[in-house]
């Protein structure tokens, strides 16, 4: 899912965090995390939730179902 890979990279770089730090946060190898950002693999649900919580965005934003990153804004749209 290319949009997920792009958004993960953009969010991480926006916070000036290294891939290695994100890998450690998720309990992954560096290569495992790099695969998320290069669209070679997709995170499991638990990792996706952890990423959304860490970046304070909705899972819908991460996977491209909305372009609104703010979790509270997506809830208000319902």
PDB file with SEQRES, HELIX, SHEET and CRYST1 records, atoms N, CA, C and O in Angstrom:
SEQRES   1 A   78  UNK UNK UNK UNK UNK UNK UNK UNK UNK UNK UNK UNK UNK          
SEQRES   2 A   78  UNK UNK UNK UNK UNK UNK UNK UNK UNK UNK UNK UNK UNK          
SEQRES   3 A   78  UNK UNK UNK UNK UNK UNK UNK UNK UNK UNK UNK UNK UNK          
SEQRES   4 A   78  UNK UNK UNK UNK UNK UNK UNK UNK UNK UNK UNK UNK UNK          
SEQRES   5 A   78  UNK UNK UNK UNK UNK UNK UNK UNK UNK UNK UNK UNK UNK          
SEQRES   6 A   78  UNK UNK UNK UNK UNK UNK UNK UNK UNK UNK UNK UNK UNK          
HELIX    1 AA1 UNK A    2  UNK A   14  1                                  13    
HELIX    2 AA2 UNK A   19  UNK A   26  1                                   8    
HELIX    3 AA3 UNK A   30  UNK A   37  1                                   8    
HELIX    4 AA4 UNK A   45  UNK A   55  1                                  11    
HELIX    5 AA5 UNK A   59  UNK A   62  1                                   4    
HELIX    6 AA6 UNK A   71  UNK A   77  1                                   7    
CRYST1    1.000    1.000    1.000  90.00  90.00  90.00 P 1           1          
ATOM      1  N   UNK A   1       0.852  -1.168   0.000  1.00  0.00           N  
ATOM      2  CA  UNK A   1       0.000   0.000   0.000  1.00  0.00           C  
ATOM      3  C   UNK A   1       0.905   1.240   0.000  1.00  0.00           C  
ATOM      4  O   UNK A   1       1.404   1.667   1.041  1.00  0.00           O  
ATOM      5  N   UNK A   2       1.094   1.789  -1.171  1.00  0.00           N  
ATOM      6  CA  UNK A   2       2.042   2.881  -1.361  1.00  0.00           C  
ATOM      7  C   UNK A   2       1.750   4.091  -0.481  1.00  0.00           C  
ATOM      8  O   UNK A   2       2.677   4.712   0.038  1.00  0.00           O  
ATOM      9  N   UNK A   3       0.482   4.434  -0.308  1.00  0.00           N  
ATOM     10  CA  UNK A   3       0.161   5.626   0.487  1.00  0.00           C  
ATOM     11  C   UNK A   3       0.600   5.451   1.940  1.00  0.00           C  
ATOM     12  O   UNK A   3       1.066   6.403   2.565  1.00  0.00           O  
ATOM     13  N   UNK A   4       0.454   4.248   2.475  1.00  0.00           N  
ATOM     14  CA  UNK A   4       0.908   3.973   3.834  1.00  0.00           C  
ATOM     15  C   UNK A   4       2.410   4.194   3.938  1.00  0.00           C  
ATOM     16  O   UNK A   4       2.878   4.845   4.872  1.00  0.00           O  
ATOM     17  N   UNK A   5       3.158   3.667   3.000  1.00  0.00           N  
ATOM     18  CA  UNK A   5       4.608   3.825   3.003  1.00  0.00           C  
ATOM     19  C   UNK A   5       4.997   5.304   2.954  1.00  0.00           C  
ATOM     20  O   UNK A   5       5.875   5.748   3.694  1.00  0.00           O  
ATOM     21  N   UNK A   6       4.342   6.052   2.087  1.00  0.00           N  
ATOM     22  CA  UNK A   6       4.645   7.475   1.949  1.00  0.00           C  
ATOM     23  C   UNK A   6       4.315   8.243   3.218  1.00  0.00           C  
ATOM     24  O   UNK A   6       5.092   9.093   3.653  1.00  0.00           O  
ATOM     25  N   UNK A   7       3.174   7.950   3.809  1.00  0.00           N  
ATOM     26  CA  UNK A   7       2.767   8.682   5.007  1.00  0.00           C  
ATOM     27  C   UNK A   7       3.650   8.336   6.201  1.00  0.00           C  
ATOM     28  O   UNK A   7       3.970   9.210   7.006  1.00  0.00           O  
ATOM     29  N   UNK A   8       4.043   7.086   6.321  1.00  0.00           N  
ATOM     30  CA  UNK A   8       4.944   6.727   7.420  1.00  0.00           C  
ATOM     31  C   UNK A   8       6.264   7.483   7.304  1.00  0.00           C  
ATOM     32  O   UNK A   8       6.786   7.998   8.293  1.00  0.00           O  
ATOM     33  N   UNK A   9       6.788   7.543   6.102  1.00  0.00           N  
ATOM     34  CA  UNK A   9       8.055   8.243   5.894  1.00  0.00           C  
ATOM     35  C   UNK A   9       7.905   9.741   6.170  1.00  0.00           C  
ATOM     36  O   UNK A   9       8.751  10.337   6.837  1.00  0.00           O  
ATOM     37  N   UNK A  10       6.843  10.342   5.663  1.00  0.00           N  
ATOM     38  CA  UNK A  10       6.605  11.771   5.860  1.00  0.00           C  
ATOM     39  C   UNK A  10       6.433  12.110   7.338  1.00  0.00           C  
ATOM     40  O   UNK A  10       7.009  13.084   7.825  1.00  0.00           O  
ATOM     41  N   UNK A  11       5.650  11.316   8.045  1.00  0.00           N  
ATOM     42  CA  UNK A  11       5.430  11.560   9.473  1.00  0.00           C  
ATOM     43  C   UNK A  11       6.724  11.412  10.267  1.00  0.00           C  
ATOM     44  O   UNK A  11       7.020  12.223  11.146  1.00  0.00           O  
ATOM     45  N   UNK A  12       7.488  10.374   9.953  1.00  0.00           N  
ATOM     46  CA  UNK A  12       8.743  10.142  10.670  1.00  0.00           C  
ATOM     47  C   UNK A  12       9.727  11.268  10.418  1.00  0.00           C  
ATOM     48  O   UNK A  12      10.334  11.788  11.354  1.00  0.00           O  
ATOM     49  N   UNK A  13       9.885  11.640   9.177  1.00  0.00           N  
ATOM     50  CA  UNK A  13      10.820  12.711   8.848  1.00  0.00           C  
ATOM     51  C   UNK A  13      10.373  14.046   9.432  1.00  0.00           C  
ATOM     52  O   UNK A  13      11.204  14.873   9.807  1.00  0.00           O  
ATOM     53  N   UNK A  14       9.067  14.255   9.510  1.00  0.00           N  
ATOM     54  CA  UNK A  14       8.538  15.478  10.105  1.00  0.00           C  
ATOM     55  C   UNK A  14       8.889  15.613  11.578  1.00  0.00           C  
ATOM     56  O   UNK A  14       9.010  16.719  12.106  1.00  0.00           O  
ATOM     57  N   UNK A  15       9.047  14.495  12.216  1.00  0.00           N  
ATOM     58  CA  UNK A  15       9.435  14.499  13.635  1.00  0.00           C  
ATOM     59  C   UNK A  15      10.938  14.331  13.832  1.00  0.00           C  
ATOM     60  O   UNK A  15      11.426  14.298  14.962  1.00  0.00           O  
ATOM     61  N   UNK A  16      11.659  14.228  12.732  1.00  0.00           N  
ATOM     62  CA  UNK A  16      13.123  14.056  12.757  1.00  0.00           C  
ATOM     63  C   UNK A  16      13.536  12.847  13.591  1.00  0.00           C  
ATOM     64  O   UNK A  16      14.384  12.926  14.480  1.00  0.00           O  
ATOM     65  N   UNK A  17      12.900  11.734  13.265  1.00  0.00           N  
ATOM     66  CA  UNK A  17      13.167  10.471  13.945  1.00  0.00           C  
ATOM     67  C   UNK A  17      13.837   9.533  12.945  1.00  0.00           C  
ATOM     68  O   UNK A  17      13.444   9.475  11.780  1.00  0.00           O  
ATOM     69  N   UNK A  18      14.824   8.820  13.393  1.00  0.00           N  
ATOM     70  CA  UNK A  18      15.503   7.843  12.537  1.00  0.00           C  
ATOM     71  C   UNK A  18      14.658   6.576  12.413  1.00  0.00           C  
ATOM     72  O   UNK A  18      13.863   6.249  13.294  1.00  0.00           O  
ATOM     73  N   UNK A  19      14.851   5.878  11.303  1.00  0.00           N  
ATOM     74  CA  UNK A  19      14.153   4.600  11.110  1.00  0.00           C  
ATOM     75  C   UNK A  19      14.491   3.626  12.231  1.00  0.00           C  
ATOM     76  O   UNK A  19      13.630   2.864  12.671  1.00  0.00           O  
ATOM     77  N   UNK A  20      15.716   3.643  12.689  1.00  0.00           N  
ATOM     78  CA  UNK A  20      16.127   2.735  13.754  1.00  0.00           C  
ATOM     79  C   UNK A  20      15.318   2.980  15.030  1.00  0.00           C  
ATOM     80  O   UNK A  20      14.955   2.033  15.727  1.00  0.00           O  
ATOM     81  N   UNK A  21      15.040   4.235  15.331  1.00  0.00           N  
ATOM     82  CA  UNK A  21      14.239   4.554  16.513  1.00  0.00           C  
ATOM     83  C   UNK A  21      12.816   4.005  16.374  1.00  0.00           C  
ATOM     84  O   UNK A  21      12.259   3.463  17.329  1.00  0.00           O  
ATOM     85  N   UNK A  22      12.237   4.149  15.191  1.00  0.00           N  
ATOM     86  CA  UNK A  22      10.886   3.627  14.964  1.00  0.00           C  
ATOM     87  C   UNK A  22      10.883   2.109  15.052  1.00  0.00           C  
ATOM     88  O   UNK A  22       9.957   1.517  15.608  1.00  0.00           O  
ATOM     89  N   UNK A  23      11.902   1.486  14.512  1.00  0.00           N  
ATOM     90  CA  UNK A  23      12.000   0.024  14.583  1.00  0.00           C  
ATOM     91  C   UNK A  23      12.037  -0.430  16.032  1.00  0.00           C  
ATOM     92  O   UNK A  23      11.353  -1.382  16.408  1.00  0.00           O  
ATOM     93  N   UNK A  24      12.832   0.247  16.841  1.00  0.00           N  
ATOM     94  CA  UNK A  24      12.933  -0.120  18.257  1.00  0.00           C  
ATOM     95  C   UNK A  24      11.603   0.097  18.974  1.00  0.00           C  
ATOM     96  O   UNK A  24      11.200  -0.723  19.798  1.00  0.00           O  
ATOM     97  N   UNK A  25      10.927   1.186  18.666  1.00  0.00           N  
ATOM     98  CA  UNK A  25       9.626   1.472  19.272  1.00  0.00           C  
ATOM     99  C   UNK A  25       8.624   0.356  18.984  1.00  0.00           C  
ATOM    100  O   UNK A  25       7.808   0.006  19.837  1.00  0.00           O  
ATOM    101  N   UNK A  26       8.693  -0.192  17.782  1.00  0.00           N  
ATOM    102  CA  UNK A  26       7.750  -1.232  17.360  1.00  0.00           C  
ATOM    103  C   UNK A  26       8.244  -2.647  17.645  1.00  0.00           C  
ATOM    104  O   UNK A  26       7.522  -3.620  17.426  1.00  0.00           O  
ATOM    105  N   UNK A  27       9.476  -2.755  18.134  1.00  0.00           N  
ATOM    106  CA  UNK A  27      10.030  -4.082  18.404  1.00  0.00           C  
ATOM    107  C   UNK A  27      10.399  -4.826  17.130  1.00  0.00           C  
ATOM    108  O   UNK A  27      10.266  -6.048  17.056  1.00  0.00           O  
ATOM    109  N   UNK A  28      10.860  -4.091  16.131  1.00  0.00           N  
ATOM    110  CA  UNK A  28      11.223  -4.677  14.847  1.00  0.00           C  
ATOM    111  C   UNK A  28      12.710  -4.502  14.586  1.00  0.00           C  
ATOM    112  O   UNK A  28      13.386  -3.716  15.250  1.00  0.00           O  
ATOM    113  N   UNK A  29      13.198  -5.240  13.618  1.00  0.00           N  
ATOM    114  CA  UNK A  29      14.551  -4.987  13.126  1.00  0.00           C  
ATOM    115  C   UNK A  29      14.494  -3.724  12.274  1.00  0.00           C  
ATOM    116  O   UNK A  29      13.424  -3.318  11.819  1.00  0.00           O  
ATOM    117  N   UNK A  30      15.639  -3.116  12.066  1.00  0.00           N  
ATOM    118  CA  UNK A  30      15.691  -1.936  11.206  1.00  0.00           C  
ATOM    119  C   UNK A  30      15.155  -2.278   9.820  1.00  0.00           C  
ATOM    120  O   UNK A  30      14.357  -1.528   9.258  1.00  0.00           O  
ATOM    121  N   UNK A  31      15.588  -3.399   9.274  1.00  0.00           N  
ATOM    122  CA  UNK A  31      15.137  -3.817   7.944  1.00  0.00           C  
ATOM    123  C   UNK A  31      13.627  -4.033   7.922  1.00  0.00           C  
ATOM    124  O   UNK A  31      12.962  -3.701   6.940  1.00  0.00           O  
ATOM    125  N   UNK A  32      13.094  -4.585   8.998  1.00  0.00           N  
ATOM    126  CA  UNK A  32      11.653  -4.804   9.072  1.00  0.00           C  
ATOM    127  C   UNK A  32      10.880  -3.502   8.951  1.00  0.00           C  
ATOM    128  O   UNK A  32       9.877  -3.426   8.241  1.00  0.00           O  
ATOM    129  N   UNK A  33      11.354  -2.476   9.652  1.00  0.00           N  
ATOM    130  CA  UNK A  33      10.692  -1.178   9.559  1.00  0.00           C  
ATOM    131  C   UNK A  33      10.907  -0.545   8.180  1.00  0.00           C  
ATOM    132  O   UNK A  33       9.986   0.048   7.618  1.00  0.00           O  
ATOM    133  N   UNK A  34      12.104  -0.670   7.645  1.00  0.00           N  
ATOM    134  CA  UNK A  34      12.384  -0.103   6.320  1.00  0.00           C  
ATOM    135  C   UNK A  34      11.434  -0.667   5.273  1.00  0.00           C  
ATOM    136  O   UNK A  34      11.049   0.034   4.337  1.00  0.00           O  
ATOM    137  N   UNK A  35      11.062  -1.909   5.424  1.00  0.00           N  
ATOM    138  CA  UNK A  35      10.130  -2.533   4.477  1.00  0.00           C  
ATOM    139  C   UNK A  35       8.770  -1.839   4.496  1.00  0.00           C  
ATOM    140  O   UNK A  35       8.086  -1.807   3.474  1.00  0.00           O  
ATOM    141  N   UNK A  36       8.372  -1.290   5.623  1.00  0.00           N  
ATOM    142  CA  UNK A  36       7.115  -0.533   5.682  1.00  0.00           C  
ATOM    143  C   UNK A  36       7.213   0.723   4.833  1.00  0.00           C  
ATOM    144  O   UNK A  36       6.278   1.053   4.104  1.00  0.00           O  
ATOM    145  N   UNK A  37       8.330   1.422   4.921  1.00  0.00           N  
ATOM    146  CA  UNK A  37       8.492   2.685   4.208  1.00  0.00           C  
ATOM    147  C   UNK A  37       8.807   2.506   2.728  1.00  0.00           C  
ATOM    148  O   UNK A  37       8.676   3.453   1.954  1.00  0.00           O  
ATOM    149  N   UNK A  38       9.211   1.337   2.332  1.00  0.00           N  
ATOM    150  CA  UNK A  38       9.482   1.081   0.921  1.00  0.00           C  
ATOM    151  C   UNK A  38       8.368   0.256   0.267  1.00  0.00           C  
ATOM    152  O   UNK A  38       8.484  -0.163  -0.884  1.00  0.00           O  
ATOM    153  N   UNK A  39       7.312   0.036   1.007  1.00  0.00           N  
ATOM    154  CA  UNK A  39       6.137  -0.689   0.520  1.00  0.00           C  
ATOM    155  C   UNK A  39       6.446  -2.140   0.145  1.00  0.00           C  
ATOM    156  O   UNK A  39       5.807  -2.710  -0.739  1.00  0.00           O  
ATOM    157  N   UNK A  40       7.428  -2.728   0.824  1.00  0.00           N  
ATOM    158  CA  UNK A  40       7.751  -4.135   0.603  1.00  0.00           C  
ATOM    159  C   UNK A  40       6.938  -5.047   1.517  1.00  0.00           C  
ATOM    160  O   UNK A  40       6.760  -6.231   1.230  1.00  0.00           O  
ATOM    161  N   UNK A  41       6.443  -4.479   2.630  1.00  0.00           N  
ATOM    162  CA  UNK A  41       5.555  -5.227   3.513  1.00  0.00           C  
ATOM    163  C   UNK A  41       4.672  -4.238   4.257  1.00  0.00           C  
ATOM    164  O   UNK A  41       4.948  -3.038   4.284  1.00  0.00           O  
ATOM    165  N   UNK A  42       3.615  -4.752   4.858  1.00  0.00           N  
ATOM    166  CA  UNK A  42       2.667  -3.918   5.593  1.00  0.00           C  
ATOM    167  C   UNK A  42       2.676  -4.319   7.063  1.00  0.00           C  
ATOM    168  O   UNK A  42       2.839  -5.494   7.393  1.00  0.00           O  
ATOM    169  N   UNK A  43       2.501  -3.340   7.942  1.00  0.00           N  
ATOM    170  CA  UNK A  43       2.499  -3.657   9.368  1.00  0.00           C  
ATOM    171  C   UNK A  43       1.272  -4.471   9.765  1.00  0.00           C  
ATOM    172  O   UNK A  43       0.197  -4.337   9.181  1.00  0.00           O  
ATOM    173  N   UNK A  44       1.459  -5.303  10.755  1.00  0.00           N  
ATOM    174  CA  UNK A  44       0.322  -6.010  11.344  1.00  0.00           C  
ATOM    175  C   UNK A  44      -0.521  -4.999  12.102  1.00  0.00           C  
ATOM    176  O   UNK A  44      -0.084  -3.873  12.340  1.00  0.00           O  
ATOM    177  N   UNK A  45      -1.715  -5.394  12.477  1.00  0.00           N  
ATOM    178  CA  UNK A  45      -2.654  -4.490  13.125  1.00  0.00           C  
ATOM    179  C   UNK A  45      -2.066  -3.843  14.381  1.00  0.00           C  
ATOM    180  O   UNK A  45      -2.222  -2.639  14.580  1.00  0.00           O  
ATOM    181  N   UNK A  46      -1.401  -4.616  15.220  1.00  0.00           N  
ATOM    182  CA  UNK A  46      -0.834  -4.062  16.459  1.00  0.00           C  
ATOM    183  C   UNK A  46       0.188  -2.972  16.153  1.00  0.00           C  
ATOM    184  O   UNK A  46       0.231  -1.957  16.848  1.00  0.00           O  
ATOM    185  N   UNK A  47       1.004  -3.164  15.132  1.00  0.00           N  
ATOM    186  CA  UNK A  47       1.994  -2.160  14.749  1.00  0.00           C  
ATOM    187  C   UNK A  47       1.310  -0.933  14.151  1.00  0.00           C  
ATOM    188  O   UNK A  47       1.734   0.197  14.393  1.00  0.00           O  
ATOM    189  N   UNK A  48       0.268  -1.151  13.382  1.00  0.00           N  
ATOM    190  CA  UNK A  48      -0.474  -0.050  12.791  1.00  0.00           C  
ATOM    191  C   UNK A  48      -1.109   0.823  13.878  1.00  0.00           C  
ATOM    192  O   UNK A  48      -1.094   2.050  13.791  1.00  0.00           O  
ATOM    193  N   UNK A  49      -1.658   0.177  14.887  1.00  0.00           N  
ATOM    194  CA  UNK A  49      -2.238   0.912  16.020  1.00  0.00           C  
ATOM    195  C   UNK A  49      -1.158   1.688  16.753  1.00  0.00           C  
ATOM    196  O   UNK A  49      -1.360   2.851  17.104  1.00  0.00           O  
ATOM    197  N   UNK A  50      -0.015   1.058  16.988  1.00  0.00           N  
ATOM    198  CA  UNK A  50       1.091   1.731  17.675  1.00  0.00           C  
ATOM    199  C   UNK A  50       1.573   2.942  16.883  1.00  0.00           C  
ATOM    200  O   UNK A  50       1.860   3.988  17.466  1.00  0.00           O  
ATOM    201  N   UNK A  51       1.662   2.811  15.571  1.00  0.00           N  
ATOM    202  CA  UNK A  51       2.081   3.919  14.722  1.00  0.00           C  
ATOM    203  C   UNK A  51       1.074   5.066  14.771  1.00  0.00           C  
ATOM    204  O   UNK A  51       1.456   6.228  14.907  1.00  0.00           O  
ATOM    205  N   UNK A  52      -0.198   4.741  14.662  1.00  0.00           N  
ATOM    206  CA  UNK A  52      -1.240   5.774  14.723  1.00  0.00           C  
ATOM    207  C   UNK A  52      -1.214   6.479  16.075  1.00  0.00           C  
ATOM    208  O   UNK A  52      -1.332   7.703  16.136  1.00  0.00           O  
ATOM    209  N   UNK A  53      -1.063   5.732  17.141  1.00  0.00           N  
ATOM    210  CA  UNK A  53      -0.988   6.332  18.479  1.00  0.00           C  
ATOM    211  C   UNK A  53       0.243   7.210  18.616  1.00  0.00           C  
ATOM    212  O   UNK A  53       0.162   8.316  19.151  1.00  0.00           O  
ATOM    213  N   UNK A  54       1.369   6.733  18.141  1.00  0.00           N  
ATOM    214  CA  UNK A  54       2.615   7.488  18.259  1.00  0.00           C  
ATOM    215  C   UNK A  54       2.518   8.819  17.518  1.00  0.00           C  
ATOM    216  O   UNK A  54       2.904   9.859  18.051  1.00  0.00           O  
ATOM    217  N   UNK A  55       2.009   8.788  16.306  1.00  0.00           N  
ATOM    218  CA  UNK A  55       1.903  10.001  15.497  1.00  0.00           C  
ATOM    219  C   UNK A  55       0.633  10.799  15.776  1.00  0.00           C  
ATOM    220  O   UNK A  55       0.464  11.898  15.247  1.00  0.00           O  
ATOM    221  N   UNK A  56      -0.245  10.266  16.585  1.00  0.00           N  
ATOM    222  CA  UNK A  56      -1.513  10.895  16.945  1.00  0.00           C  
ATOM    223  C   UNK A  56      -2.357  11.200  15.704  1.00  0.00           C  
ATOM    224  O   UNK A  56      -2.873  12.302  15.521  1.00  0.00           O  
ATOM    225  N   UNK A  57      -2.468  10.187  14.877  1.00  0.00           N  
ATOM    226  CA  UNK A  57      -3.304  10.259  13.682  1.00  0.00           C  
ATOM    227  C   UNK A  57      -4.206   9.024  13.670  1.00  0.00           C  
ATOM    228  O   UNK A  57      -3.999   8.085  14.439  1.00  0.00           O  
ATOM    229  N   UNK A  58      -5.188   9.038  12.808  1.00  0.00           N  
ATOM    230  CA  UNK A  58      -6.064   7.875  12.703  1.00  0.00           C  
ATOM    231  C   UNK A  58      -5.438   6.819  11.789  1.00  0.00           C  
ATOM    232  O   UNK A  58      -4.603   7.127  10.939  1.00  0.00           O  
ATOM    233  N   UNK A  59      -5.853   5.599  11.980  1.00  0.00           N  
ATOM    234  CA  UNK A  59      -5.423   4.531  11.072  1.00  0.00           C  
ATOM    235  C   UNK A  59      -5.955   4.822   9.670  1.00  0.00           C  
ATOM    236  O   UNK A  59      -5.285   4.537   8.678  1.00  0.00           O  
ATOM    237  N   UNK A  60      -7.148   5.387   9.591  1.00  0.00           N  
ATOM    238  CA  UNK A  60      -7.707   5.753   8.287  1.00  0.00           C  
ATOM    239  C   UNK A  60      -6.783   6.703   7.543  1.00  0.00           C  
ATOM    240  O   UNK A  60      -6.627   6.587   6.327  1.00  0.00           O  
ATOM    241  N   UNK A  61      -6.172   7.638   8.250  1.00  0.00           N  
ATOM    242  CA  UNK A  61      -5.228   8.550   7.612  1.00  0.00           C  
ATOM    243  C   UNK A  61      -3.994   7.786   7.127  1.00  0.00           C  
ATOM    244  O   UNK A  61      -3.542   7.981   5.999  1.00  0.00           O  
ATOM    245  N   UNK A  62      -3.460   6.928   7.972  1.00  0.00           N  
ATOM    246  CA  UNK A  62      -2.260   6.185   7.591  1.00  0.00           C  
ATOM    247  C   UNK A  62      -2.461   5.369   6.326  1.00  0.00           C  
ATOM    248  O   UNK A  62      -1.569   5.296   5.481  1.00  0.00           O  
ATOM    249  N   UNK A  63      -3.622   4.761   6.194  1.00  0.00           N  
ATOM    250  CA  UNK A  63      -3.853   3.876   5.048  1.00  0.00           C  
ATOM    251  C   UNK A  63      -4.534   4.568   3.868  1.00  0.00           C  
ATOM    252  O   UNK A  63      -4.844   3.920   2.869  1.00  0.00           O  
ATOM    253  N   UNK A  64      -4.769   5.873   3.973  1.00  0.00           N  
ATOM    254  CA  UNK A  64      -5.290   6.627   2.851  1.00  0.00           C  
ATOM    255  C   UNK A  64      -6.796   6.691   2.704  1.00  0.00           C  
ATOM    256  O   UNK A  64      -7.297   7.068   1.644  1.00  0.00           O  
ATOM    257  N   UNK A  65      -7.521   6.332   3.737  1.00  0.00           N  
ATOM    258  CA  UNK A  65      -8.980   6.412   3.652  1.00  0.00           C  
ATOM    259  C   UNK A  65      -9.491   7.822   3.893  1.00  0.00           C  
ATOM    260  O   UNK A  65     -10.640   8.138   3.580  1.00  0.00           O  
ATOM    261  N   UNK A  66      -8.633   8.670   4.452  1.00  0.00           N  
ATOM    262  CA  UNK A  66      -8.937  10.086   4.636  1.00  0.00           C  
ATOM    263  C   UNK A  66      -7.635  10.861   4.500  1.00  0.00           C  
ATOM    264  O   UNK A  66      -6.548  10.324   4.713  1.00  0.00           O  
ATOM    265  N   UNK A  67      -7.765  12.111   4.147  1.00  0.00           N  
ATOM    266  CA  UNK A  67      -6.584  12.966   4.068  1.00  0.00           C  
ATOM    267  C   UNK A  67      -6.468  13.866   5.290  1.00  0.00           C  
ATOM    268  O   UNK A  67      -5.601  14.738   5.345  1.00  0.00           O  
ATOM    269  N   UNK A  68      -7.343  13.653   6.269  1.00  0.00           N  
ATOM    270  CA  UNK A  68      -7.331  14.438   7.500  1.00  0.00           C  
ATOM    271  C   UNK A  68      -6.535  13.668   8.548  1.00  0.00           C  
ATOM    272  O   UNK A  68      -6.995  12.635   9.035  1.00  0.00           O  
ATOM    273  N   UNK A  69      -5.334  14.160   8.905  1.00  0.00           N  
ATOM    274  CA  UNK A  69      -4.506  13.410   9.848  1.00  0.00           C  
ATOM    275  C   UNK A  69      -4.998  13.459  11.285  1.00  0.00           C  
ATOM    276  O   UNK A  69      -4.727  12.542  12.060  1.00  0.00           O  
ATOM    277  N   UNK A  70      -5.716  14.511  11.652  1.00  0.00           N  
ATOM    278  CA  UNK A  70      -6.141  14.693  13.039  1.00  0.00           C  
ATOM    279  C   UNK A  70      -7.245  13.698  13.383  1.00  0.00           C  
ATOM    280  O   UNK A  70      -8.323  13.721  12.790  1.00  0.00           O  
ATOM    281  N   UNK A  71      -6.967  12.841  14.331  1.00  0.00           N  
ATOM    282  CA  UNK A  71      -7.930  11.810  14.735  1.00  0.00           C  
ATOM    283  C   UNK A  71      -9.254  12.428  15.175  1.00  0.00           C  
ATOM    284  O   UNK A  71     -10.321  11.915  14.834  1.00  0.00           O  
ATOM    285  N   UNK A  72      -9.195  13.509  15.919  1.00  0.00           N  
ATOM    286  CA  UNK A  72     -10.423  14.141  16.413  1.00  0.00           C  
ATOM    287  C   UNK A  72     -11.268  14.720  15.283  1.00  0.00           C  
ATOM    288  O   UNK A  72     -12.495  14.731  15.375  1.00  0.00           O  
ATOM    289  N   UNK A  73     -10.630  15.199  14.225  1.00  0.00           N  
ATOM    290  CA  UNK A  73     -11.375  15.737  13.084  1.00  0.00           C  
ATOM    291  C   UNK A  73     -12.101  14.616  12.352  1.00  0.00           C  
ATOM    292  O   UNK A  73     -13.226  14.822  11.895  1.00  0.00           O  
ATOM    293  N   UNK A  74     -11.509  13.462  12.227  1.00  0.00           N  
ATOM    294  CA  UNK A  74     -12.170  12.372  11.507  1.00  0.00           C  
ATOM    295  C   UNK A  74     -13.370  11.878  12.297  1.00  0.00           C  
ATOM    296  O   UNK A  74     -14.373  11.475  11.708  1.00  0.00           O  
ATOM    297  N   UNK A  75     -13.282  11.903  13.606  1.00  0.00           N  
ATOM    298  CA  UNK A  75     -14.437  11.508  14.425  1.00  0.00           C  
ATOM    299  C   UNK A  75     -15.569  12.513  14.276  1.00  0.00           C  
ATOM    300  O   UNK A  75     -16.737  12.127  14.242  1.00  0.00           O  
ATOM    301  N   UNK A  76     -15.236  13.806  14.186  1.00  0.00           N  
ATOM    302  CA  UNK A  76     -16.249  14.841  14.069  1.00  0.00           C  
ATOM    303  C   UNK A  76     -16.990  14.761  12.742  1.00  0.00           C  
ATOM    304  O   UNK A  76     -18.138  15.195  12.640  1.00  0.00           O  
ATOM    305  N   UNK A  77     -16.331  14.201  11.718  1.00  0.00           N  
ATOM    306  CA  UNK A  77     -16.976  14.093  10.401  1.00  0.00           C  
ATOM    307  C   UNK A  77     -18.085  13.063  10.390  1.00  0.00           C  
ATOM    308  O   UNK A  77     -18.978  13.143   9.547  1.00  0.00           O  
ATOM    309  N   UNK A  78     -18.059  12.095  11.297  1.00  0.00           N  
ATOM    310  CA  UNK A  78     -19.059  11.020  11.313  1.00  0.00           C  
ATOM    311  C   UNK A  78     -20.427  11.478  11.634  1.00  0.00           C  
ATOM    312  O   UNK A  78     -21.355  10.670  11.678  1.00  0.00           O  
TER     313      UNK A  78                                                      
END                                                                             
